Amino acid sequence: MTRVTAIVVDWNGAEHTRRCLRALDAFRHDGALDVVLIDNGSDDPAALAALADPPRVRVLRLPHNLGFGGGSNAGIAAALGGDARWVWLLNNDAEPAPGALEEMLAAGAGDATVGAVGCVLDEGSSAGHGRPALVFGGGRIGFTSGLPRQHATPVSTEHLDYLCAASMLVRRPALELVGGFDERFFLYREDVDLGFRLRAAGFRLVVAAQAVVRHRAHASQALASLGWDRHFTHSTVIFFRKHAARPALPIAISTAGRLVKRLATGRGANARAVWEGLRLGWTAAPSGSALRDAPCEPGPATTCASGDGASA
């Protein structure tokens, strides 16, 4: 019997979380599925406490918002304190389709080198195209442009730099070896960093092509917010400082692109938020986050945590 613990992080998004839990409640697989719901310092703790359904769904309240990575790490610690063999990281605005978990487990079964399994994320209608926007697991990172490129079609494991943490199933021994998320990434890029660390440790990333998870990311709201610009830029800088041999190039190109677009459209406050993220990311200490207490707009815990800054 394969025990799976799903980690759902919420920050002031109880209605999204309710729909996510409803989808999980319909799941059946050859094993046990537990849910750890992380209240990441929400303003109304009673709203999430009401969603508890012991023993299957338990709520763990944190004293303040630790970001997506910090909130997820609290859930990961709870899962590893039990007998979970797999940890399912799942956004609170994600709704897995029937059979998604079984397909993801099957993709990782029998091969201990598989450290994490992604799925097909149905992100809804893509702007201007009128067709579903599908993300096949994750994508690659441009070490020149500084931008992620999410895969819209199936690819081999060699072409996966990361899996999107909107829905990612991680093997217990992999987490025990490399650890959870780096909490310097308050929001965005934490899944990219984890993917690089898993691959560096010798694990493979795979995608269960028949596993579909509906992910209702609020991209238009995110791109209009000061919090998105601040956190995305900060995390981009931290990522390339950590993983790039020459971090200045991707940082300069990606940040300059965002600054020019904000200024060209008269969004001076957003341009200042980009600059603040750049400054704090470039001067950040090796551990900790200067943005931990920075405000972030209410809504889902995160979108696809890597984001896709190409059109930002």
TIKOLGU-360551 format. One record per atom (N, C-alpha, C): x, y, z; residue in one letter. Coordinates in steps of 0.02 Angstrom, whole numbers, padded with zeros to 5 digits, always signed. Layout:
N
XYZA/...
***
This chain:
312
+00042-00059+00000M/+00000+00000+00000M/+00044+00062+00000M/+00031+00109-00046T/+00071+00169-00053T/+00035+00228-00020T/+00064+00253+00033R/+00033+00310+00067R/+00060+00375+00037R/+00014+00419+00021V/+00030+00484-00008V/+00003+00538+00037V/+00043+00590+00049T/+00019+00648+00086T/+00020+00708+00039T/-00038+00738+00030A/-00044+00799-00011A/-00035+00860+00033A/+00005+00908+00010I/+00017+00970+00046I/-00017+01026+00008I/-00065+01059+00040V/-00101+01115+00009V/-00089+01177+00052V/-00059+01228+00023V/-00043+01289+00060V/-00094+01343+00043V/-00123+01374+00094D/-00173+01426+00084D/-00153+01490+00119D/-00164+01545+00084W/-00158+01611+00115W/-00216+01654+00090W/-00268+01659+00130N/-00326+01699+00113N/-00360+01678+00049N/-00363+01613+00038G/-00395+01587-00023G/-00440+01527-00008G/-00482+01533+00043A/-00520+01475+00066A/-00566+01447+00013A/-00595+01488-00030E/-00641+01462-00080E/-00604+01419-00131E/-00545+01441-00152H/-00504+01399-00197H/-00487+01333-00162H/-00468+01338-00099T/-00449+01278-00062T/-00507+01230-00054T/-00566+01256-00044R/-00625+01213-00037R/-00635+01171-00101R/-00627+01202-00159R/-00636+01165-00222R/-00581+01113-00231R/-00520+01131-00210C/-00464+01084-00215C/-00477+01022-00171C/-00498+01034-00109L/-00511+00978-00064L/-00570+00936-00088L/-00619+00967-00119R/-00676+00929-00145R/-00652+00881-00199R/-00605+00905-00242A/-00578+00861-00294A/-00538+00804-00263A/-00499+00818-00212L/-00460+00766-00179L/-00505+00716-00143L/-00561+00739-00118D/-00606+00695-00080D/-00634+00639-00125D/-00637+00652-00190A/-00663+00602-00237A/-00611+00552-00258A/-00549+00560-00235F/-00495+00517-00258F/-00497+00449-00224F/-00481+00399-00265R/-00472+00331-00239R/-00410+00302-00272R/-00366+00273-00233H/-00308+00240-00262H/-00288+00183-00216H/-00242+00141-00240D/-00222+00082-00203D/-00175+00102-00147D/-00202+00133-00096G/-00161+00157-00040G/-00202+00207+00000G/-00166+00250+00036A/-00200+00300+00077A/-00178+00369+00055A/-00225+00416+00055L/-00211+00485+00038L/-00230+00529+00096L/-00180+00560+00127D/-00191+00608+00180D/-00180+00678+00152D/-00209+00727+00185V/-00201+00797+00163V/-00180+00838+00223V/-00125+00876+00214V/-00105+00925+00264V/-00119+00993+00234V/-00166+01029+00263L/-00185+01095+00240L/-00147+01146+00282L/-00105+01186+00249I/-00064+01235+00284I/-00099+01303+00281I/-00119+01328+00340D/-00144+01396+00345D/-00084+01441+00354D/-00065+01475+00300N/-00002+01513+00299N/-00013+01583+00327N/-00039+01586+00389G/-00050+01651+00420G/-00108+01689+00392G/-00161+01655+00371S/-00219+01688+00341S/-00252+01735+00391S/-00289+01784+00364D/-00323+01833+00407D/-00382+01803+00444D/-00412+01751+00416D/-00471+01720+00446D/-00458+01646+00458D/-00426+01629+00512P/-00409+01558+00524P/-00470+01513+00530P/-00527+01541+00551A/-00587+01500+00558A/-00611+01473+00490A/-00599+01511+00437A/-00621+01489+00370A/-00586+01425+00350A/-00522+01418+00367L/-00486+01357+00350L/-00497+01302+00401L/-00503+01322+00464A/-00515+01272+00515A/-00579+01233+00500A/-00627+01267+00469A/-00691+01235+00452A/-00683+01182+00398A/-00626+01183+00362L/-00615+01135+00308L/-00581+01071+00333L/-00562+01070+00396A/-00530+01010+00424A/-00580+00952+00424A/-00554+00893+00409D/-00595+00833+00408D/-00554+00775+00435D/-00543+00775+00502P/-00500+00723+00531P/-00528+00653+00519P/-00485+00603+00511P/-00412+00608+00513P/-00381+00622+00445P/-00422+00624+00391R/-00394+00629+00324R/-00366+00698+00309R/-00401+00750+00328V/-00379+00819+00316V/-00365+00853+00382V/-00303+00871+00393R/-00286+00907+00454R/-00257+00976+00436R/-00271+01025+00478V/-00250+01093+00466V/-00192+01110+00512V/-00139+01137+00483L/-00082+01160+00521L/-00076+01236+00511L/-00088+01273+00564R/-00087+01346+00559R/-00017+01372+00577R/+00009+01416+00533L/+00072+01449+00545L/+00060+01520+00571L/+00104+01546+00612P/+00091+01611+00644P/+00091+01670+00595P/+00128+01663+00539H/+00127+01716+00489H/+00146+01685+00421H/+00139+01725+00369N/+00149+01701+00301N/+00223+01687+00289N/+00240+01624+00279L/+00309+01604+00266L/+00325+01599+00192L/+00277+01620+00149G/+00286+01610+00078G/+00268+01539+00058G/+00265+01528-00008F/+00246+01461-00032F/+00296+01408-00010F/+00361+01424-00016G/+00412+01375+00003G/+00411+01359+00077G/+00408+01411+00119G/+00407+01400+00191G/+00345+01363+00214G/+00287+01382+00186G/+00225+01348+00204G/+00227+01275+00182G/+00252+01263+00121S/+00257+01194+00097S/+00305+01153+00140S/+00359+01184+00162N/+00408+01147+00203N/+00377+01125+00269N/+00333+01165+00297A/+00299+01144+00359A/+00257+01082+00346A/+00224+01080+00288G/+00185+01021+00270G/+00229+00961+00255G/+00285+00972+00222I/+00331+00918+00206I/+00358+00887+00270I/+00375+00928+00319A/+00399+00902+00383A/+00346+00859+00417A/+00283+00882+00413A/+00229+00842+00442A/+00222+00775+00406A/+00227+00776+00340A/+00220+00715+00301A/+00277+00666+00315A/+00338+00691+00319L/+00396+00648+00331L/+00398+00624+00403L/+00362+00659+00447G/+00356+00634+00515G/+00310+00574+00521G/+00272+00561+00469G/+00230+00501+00466G/+00259+00450+00419G/+00216+00411+00387D/+00241+00357+00345D/+00225+00367+00271D/+00219+00430+00250A/+00207+00445+00180A/+00267+00422+00138A/+00253+00389+00082R/+00306+00369+00036R/+00315+00421-00019R/+00262+00457-00033W/+00264+00511-00082W/+00231+00573-00052W/+00257+00632-00070V/+00227+00695-00048V/+00203+00731-00110V/+00138+00748-00110W/+00107+00780-00168W/+00099+00854-00153W/+00141+00895-00185L/+00137+00967-00179L/+00083+00992-00227L/+00034+01027-00200L/-00025+01044-00240L/-00048+01115-00223L/-00053+01157-00274N/-00079+01225-00263N/-00152+01222-00240N/-00171+01271-00201N/-00241+01271-00176N/-00290+01290-00231N/-00267+01318-00287D/-00312+01332-00343D/-00306+01279-00398D/-00283+01220-00379A/-00278+01164-00425A/-00332+01112-00409A/-00359+01081-00461E/-00410+01029-00454E/-00391+00969-00496E/-00363+00917-00464P/-00342+00858-00501P/-00402+00821-00531P/-00394+00800-00593A/-00446+00761-00626A/-00444+00689-00599A/-00500+00653-00604P/-00500+00583-00581P/-00444+00542-00614P/-00410+00503-00575G/-00357+00461-00602G/-00288+00494-00604G/-00284+00559-00588A/-00220+00594-00594A/-00168+00565-00547A/-00187+00552-00485L/-00138+00525-00438L/-00114+00456-00458L/-00160+00413-00479E/-00140+00346-00500E/-00089+00349-00557E/-00101+00394-00605E/-00056+00400-00662E/+00013+00425-00640E/+00014+00473-00593M/+00078+00499-00570M/+00117+00446-00530M/+00081+00408-00488L/+00114+00354-00451L/+00141+00301-00498L/+00103+00284-00550A/+00126+00234-00597A/+00189+00257-00634A/+00194+00322-00648A/+00252+00348-00683A/+00315+00343-00641A/+00307+00345-00575G/+00365+00341-00531G/+00379+00273-00502G/+00333+00226-00512A/+00340+00160-00482A/+00396+00120-00515A/+00431+00082-00474G/+00479+00035-00501G/+00545+00065-00523G/+00555+00129-00513D/+00617+00161-00534D/+00637+00211-00480D/+00683+00191-00438A/+00704+00232-00381A/+00742+00294-00403A/+00762+00298-00467T/+00797+00359-00489T/+00748+00415-00504T/+00683+00400-00508V/+00633+00453-00518V/+00622+00489-00453V/+00644+00551-00450G/+00638+00589-00388G/+00572+00627-00383G/+00544+00646-00440A/+00482+00684-00439A/+00444+00673-00504A/+00378+00676-00498V/+00333+00664-00555V/+00288+00725-00563V/+00285+00750-00624G/+00239+00805-00641G/+00179+00779-00678G/+00137+00824-00699C/+00075+00807-00734C/+00064+00856-00790C/+00007+00850-00823V/-00013+00899-00873V/-00058+00950-00838V/-00036+01012-00837L/-00074+01065-00805L/-00117+01100-00857L/-00182+01097-00845D/-00230+01134-00887D/-00239+01202-00856D/-00207+01253-00887E/-00207+01320-00859E/-00267+01361-00882E/-00313+01331-00920G/-00371+01368-00944G/-00359+01396-01012G/-00401+01441-01034S/-00395+01470-01101S/-00337+01518-01105S/-00295+01509-01155S/-00238+01554-01165S/-00262+01617-01200S/-00238+01674-01176A/-00262+01738-01202A/-00250+01744-01276A/-00304+01762-01313G/-00298+01775-01384G/-00297+01714-01428G/-00300+01655-01399H/-00298+01594-01439H/-00362+01553-01436H/-00400+01562-01382G/-00463+01525-01376G/-00454+01450-01370G/-00398+01427-01345R/-00386+01355-01338R/-00356+01342-01270R/-00361+01281-01244P/-00332+01266-01178P/-00256+01276-01179P/-00231+01306-01127A/-00158+01314-01119A/-00134+01256-01075A/-00095+01212-01103L/-00071+01153-01067L/+00003+01160-01053L/+00023+01143-00993V/+00093+01141-00974V/+00110+01068-00959V/+00157+01040-00997F/+00177+00970-00987F/+00232+00966-00935F/+00209+00966-00873G/+00254+00954-00817G/+00291+01015-00792G/+00330+01046-00835G/+00371+01102-00814G/+00404+01134-00874G/+00470+01144-00870G/+00503+01177-00926G/+00578+01181-00917G/+00606+01229-00953R/+00678+01241-00951R/+00691+01314-00933R/+00752+01327-00912I/+00772+01394-00893I/+00825+01419-00942I/+00816+01481-00966G/+00865+01511-01010G/+00919+01546-00969G/+00980+01522-00973F/+01034+01551-00934F/+01065+01612-00969F/+01037+01631-01026T/+01055+01695-01057T/+00998+01745-01048T/+00938+01725-01069S/+00881+01771-01063S/+00856+01779-00992S/+00870+01729-00950G/+00846+01732-00881G/+00772+01714-00874G/+00742+01688-00926L/+00671+01673-00926L/+00658+01598-00929L/+00603+01575-00897P/+00583+01505-00903P/+00543+01495-00967P/+00545+01435-00992R/+00504+01416-01050R/+00466+01353-01032R/+00402+01360-01023Q/+00361+01302-01005Q/+00345+01260-01067Q/+00347+01195-01058H/+00336+01150-01115H/+00261+01143-01130H/+00244+01155-01192A/+00174+01149-01214A/+00161+01082-01247A/+00212+01041-01256T/+00206+00974-01286T/+00250+00926-01246T/+00236+00861-01251P/+00277+00813-01213P/+00351+00816-01232P/+00394+00808-01182V/+00466+00809-01193V/+00497+00752-01153V/+00558+00734-01169S/+00593+00683-01132S/+00619+00712-01067S/+00637+00669-01021T/+00660+00691-00956T/+00723+00734-00960T/+00763+00724-01013E/+00824+00763-01021E/+00810+00836-01035E/+00749+00851-01057H/+00732+00920-01073H/+00690+00953-01019H/+00690+00923-00959L/+00654+00952-00903L/+00705+00979-00852L/+00707+01045-00845D/+00748+01074-00792D/+00711+01072-00726D/+00645+01077-00729Y/+00605+01080-00667Y/+00534+01056-00681Y/+00499+01041-00628L/+00427+01026-00630L/+00390+01080-00592L/+00333+01098-00617C/+00294+01151-00585C/+00263+01126-00520C/+00272+01163-00466A/+00247+01143-00401A/+00173+01155-00393A/+00138+01177-00446A/+00066+01179-00443A/+00039+01108-00432A/+00076+01058-00457S/+00060+00988-00444S/+00123+00948-00457S/+00155+00926-00404M/+00217+00888-00411M/+00219+00835-00356M/+00230+00773-00377L/+00233+00717-00331L/+00307+00701-00319L/+00330+00704-00256V/+00401+00696-00241V/+00411+00634-00198V/+00460+00594-00218R/+00476+00532-00182R/+00508+00548-00114R/+00488+00512-00063R/+00513+00524+00004R/+00589+00524+00009R/+00624+00472-00016P/+00698+00473-00010P/+00730+00533-00043P/+00699+00558-00097A/+00727+00617-00130A/+00723+00678-00084A/+00666+00687-00051L/+00659+00743-00005L/+00705+00735+00055L/+00712+00674+00078E/+00756+00662+00135E/+00829+00677+00118E/+00847+00668+00055L/+00916+00680+00034L/+00930+00754+00020L/+00886+00786-00020V/+00901+00855-00042V/+00865+00908+00000V/+00816+00887+00041G/+00778+00935+00080G/+00720+00964+00040G/+00681+01007+00073G/+00624+01038+00041G/+00644+01100+00002G/+00599+01150+00002F/+00613+01211-00035F/+00664+01255+00002F/+00703+01291-00037D/+00747+01343-00010D/+00703+01403+00006D/+00698+01421+00069E/+00650+01473+00090E/+00673+01543+00074E/+00731+01551+00044R/+00749+01617+00018R/+00702+01636-00039R/+00673+01586-00073F/+00624+01599-00125F/+00556+01606-00091F/+00538+01667-00074F/+00474+01677-00040F/+00416+01656-00085F/+00421+01673-00148L/+00368+01657-00196L/+00400+01657-00266L/+00389+01604-00304Y/+00415+01593-00371Y/+00486+01566-00370Y/+00501+01524-00420R/+00567+01494-00431R/+00587+01441-00381R/+00548+01432-00327E/+00568+01381-00278E/+00564+01312-00308E/+00517+01301-00354D/+00512+01235-00386D/+00568+01225-00436D/+00590+01279-00469V/+00646+01273-00516V/+00709+01254-00478V/+00721+01288-00423D/+00779+01273-00381D/+00777+01200-00357D/+00718+01177-00335L/+00713+01108-00312L/+00727+01059-00368L/+00703+01074-00429G/+00718+01031-00486G/+00792+01025-00500G/+00827+01081-00496F/+00900+01080-00508F/+00935+01039-00454F/+00913+01046-00392R/+00944+01009-00337R/+00930+00934-00343R/+00870+00916-00362L/+00854+00845-00371L/+00897+00815-00426L/+00903+00849-00482R/+00942+00823-00538R/+01016+00819-00520R/+01040+00869-00482A/+01110+00868-00461A/+01125+00809-00415A/+01074+00786-00379A/+01082+00729-00334A/+01073+00662-00370A/+01061+00665-00435G/+01055+00603-00474G/+00985+00579-00487G/+00935+00616-00466F/+00866+00596-00478F/+00841+00623-00545F/+00793+00587-00573R/+00762+00608-00636R/+00694+00639-00623R/+00674+00685-00667L/+00608+00714-00666L/+00569+00686-00725L/+00508+00663-00712V/+00467+00634-00766V/+00397+00665-00763V/+00360+00657-00817V/+00292+00683-00822V/+00244+00626-00837V/+00190+00622-00799A/+00137+00574-00814A/+00090+00606-00864A/+00096+00587-00927A/+00062+00622-00981A/-00014+00614-00978A/-00039+00563-00941Q/-00112+00553-00937Q/-00141+00583-00873Q/-00099+00613-00832A/-00123+00644-00770A/-00137+00718-00783A/-00199+00738-00774V/-00219+00807-00789V/-00241+00841-00724V/-00215+00900-00713V/-00235+00941-00655V/-00256+01009-00681V/-00317+01028-00667R/-00342+01094-00686R/-00313+01146-00638R/-00281+01197-00666H/-00248+01247-00625H/-00272+01316-00645H/-00312+01347-00602R/-00342+01411-00619R/-00298+01467-00593R/-00241+01476-00626A/-00195+01529-00607A/-00223+01597-00626A/-00214+01646-00582H/-00240+01713-00595H/-00183+01755-00623H/-00163+01739-00685A/-00105+01772-00714A/-00116+01847-00723A/-00174+01867-00746S/-00185+01938-00760S/-00181+01979-00696S/-00208+01953-00641Q/-00203+01988-00577Q/-00130+01990-00553Q/-00095+01934-00561A/-00026+01932-00537A/+00018+01982-00573A/+00011+01985-00640L/+00054+02028-00679L/+00039+02102-00667L/-00018+02117-00639A/-00036+02187-00626A/-00015+02209-00557A/+00012+02164-00516S/+00024+02178-00446S/+00097+02197-00433S/+00105+02240-00383L/+00172+02257-00361L/+00206+02197-00329L/+00167+02157-00293G/+00195+02098-00261G/+00225+02049-00311G/+00192+02039-00367W/+00218+01993-00418W/+00285+02018-00443W/+00288+02083-00461D/+00351+02110-00487D/+00407+02105-00436D/+00392+02120-00374R/+00443+02119-00322R/+00468+02048-00310R/+00421+02002-00298H/+00441+01934-00281H/+00472+01896-00340H/+00443+01904-00399F/+00470+01868-00457F/+00541+01891-00472F/+00553+01957-00469T/+00621+01982-00482T/+00669+01959-00428T/+00648+01964-00365H/+00691+01942-00310H/+00710+01869-00318H/+00661+01827-00333S/+00675+01755-00339S/+00719+01740-00399S/+00708+01777-00454T/+00750+01768-00513T/+00823+01783-00497T/+00835+01837-00461V/+00904+01856-00443V/+00935+01803-00397V/+00897+01780-00347I/+00923+01729-00301I/+00940+01665-00340I/+00895+01646-00386F/+00906+01584-00423F/+00971+01586-00463F/+00981+01639-00501F/+01041+01641-00543F/+01104+01653-00503F/+01100+01688-00447R/+01158+01694-00403R/+01178+01625-00376R/+01128+01582-00368K/+01141+01515-00339K/+01164+01466-00392K/+01138+01470-00453H/+01148+01416-00501H/+01188+01435-00564H/+01195+01499-00579A/+01228+01519-00641A/+01302+01533-00629A/+01344+01512-00676A/+01416+01527-00671A/+01428+01601-00679A/+01387+01634-00721R/+01392+01706-00732R/+01322+01735-00723R/+01301+01747-00662P/+01232+01767-00649P/+01213+01836-00674P/+01262+01880-00683A/+01245+01949-00702A/+01208+01953-00768A/+01225+01911-00817L/+01194+01916-00883L/+01120+01900-00882L/+01098+01841-00858P/+01026+01827-00858P/+00988+01875-00812P/+01018+01895-00757I/+00985+01942-00712I/+00974+02009-00747I/+01026+02034-00781A/+01020+02099-00815A/+00969+02097-00871A/+00970+02045-00912I/+00925+02042-00970I/+00853+02036-00947I/+00838+01990-00901S/+00769+01980-00881S/+00742+02040-00843S/+00783+02070-00799T/+00760+02127-00761T/+00751+02188-00805T/+00797+02199-00851A/+00791+02256-00897A/+00727+02251-00938A/+00710+02191-00960G/+00649+02182-00998G/+00587+02201-00959G/+00585+02181-00896R/+00527+02198-00855R/+00525+02273-00841R/+00582+02302-00826L/+00584+02374-00813L/+00560+02415-00873L/+00584+02398-00932V/+00565+02435-00992V/+00490+02429-01005V/+00462+02369-00997K/+00391+02360-01009K/+00349+02399-00959K/+00370+02399-00895R/+00332+02436-00845R/+00333+02511-00859R/+00392+02537-00876L/+00398+02608-00889L/+00362+02629-00953L/+00366+02585-01003A/+00334+02601-01067A/+00258+02604-01062A/+00230+02569-01013T/+00157+02568-01004T/+00135+02613-00946T/+00181+02655-00922G/+00163+02703-00871G/+00153+02674-00801G/+00182+02615-00788R/+00174+02584-00723R/+00237+02595-00681R/+00245+02657-00661G/+00305+02676-00623G/+00312+02639-00558G/+00256+02628-00523A/+00258+02592-00459A/+00282+02521-00469A/+00260+02489-00524N/+00283+02421-00539N/+00357+02420-00555N/+00380+02471-00591A/+00452+02475-00607A/+00492+02482-00543A/+00468+02521-00495R/+00503+02527-00431R/+00503+02461-00394R/+00447+02422-00400A/+00445+02356-00367A/+00496+02309-00398A/+00504+02311-00464V/+00555+02270-00498V/+00624+02290-00472V/+00636+02354-00467W/+00702+02377-00444W/+00715+02356-00372W/+00663+02359-00330E/+00670+02338-00261E/+00687+02264-00257E/+00653+02224-00297G/+00668+02152-00298G/+00739+02138-00320G/+00762+02176-00370L/+00831+02169-00394L/+00880+02187-00339L/+00869+02243-00307R/+00915+02266-00255R/+00919+02216-00197R/+00861+02194-00173L/+00860+02149-00116L/+00888+02080-00134L/+00874+02057-00194G/+00900+01992-00215G/+00976+01993-00224G/+01002+02049-00250W/+01073+02053-00264W/+01113+02061-00199W/+01083+02092-00149T/+01120+02104-00087T/+01101+02055-00032T/+01058+02006-00048A/+01035+01959+00003A/+01092+01917+00030A/+01087+01901+00094A/+01135+01857+00126A/+01127+01786+00098A/+01175+01742+00109P/+01170+01673+00085P/+01109+01636+00109P/+01081+01655+00166S/+01020+01624+00190S/+00973+01677+00216S/+00909+01660+00220G/+00859+01708+00242G/+00833+01747+00183G/+00780+01785+00193S/+00750+01823+00139S/+00732+01892+00163S/+00757+01943+00128A/+00741+02012+00146A/+00668+02028+00131A/+00635+01986+00091L/+00566+02000+00072L/+00516+01962+00114L/+00538+01929+00167R/+00493+01885+00203R/+00430+01921+00227R/+00436+01983+00250D/+00379+02019+00276D/+00350+02069+00227D/+00372+02067+00164A/+00344+02112+00114A/+00273+02092+00098A/+00229+02141+00084P/+00159+02124+00070P/+00150+02088+00004P/+00102+02044+00002C/+00086+02008-00059C/+00010+02005-00063C/-00017+02017-00122E/-00088+02025-00130E/-00125+01960-00113E/-00187+01964-00086P/-00226+01905-00070P/-00241+01864-00133P/-00254+01800-00123G/-00271+01757-00179G/-00244+01688-00166G/-00236+01647-00220P/-00208+01581-00212P/-00138+01584-00184P/-00115+01529-00156A/-00049+01527-00125A/+00005+01546-00176A/-00003+01525-00237T/+00044+01541-00290T/+00014+01518-00355T/+00042+01542-00411T/+00024+01513-00476T/+00076+01458-00488T/+00084+01437-00550C/+00139+01391-00565C/+00201+01426-00540C/+00232+01398-00490A/+00280+01436-00450A/+00338+01462-00490A/+00354+01431-00546S/+00409+01457-00586S/+00389+01521-00621S/+00325+01528-00635G/+00301+01583-00675G/+00325+01576-00746G/+00302+01620-00790D/+00327+01622-00858D/+00335+01696-00874D/+00395+01720-00862G/+00407+01791-00867G/+00419+01816-00938G/+00413+01774-00987A/+00429+01795-01055A/+00386+01852-01079A/+00324+01854-01058S/+00279+01906-01081S/+00261+01954-01025S/+00299+01950-00969A/+00281+01991-00911A/+00299+02064-00923A/
***
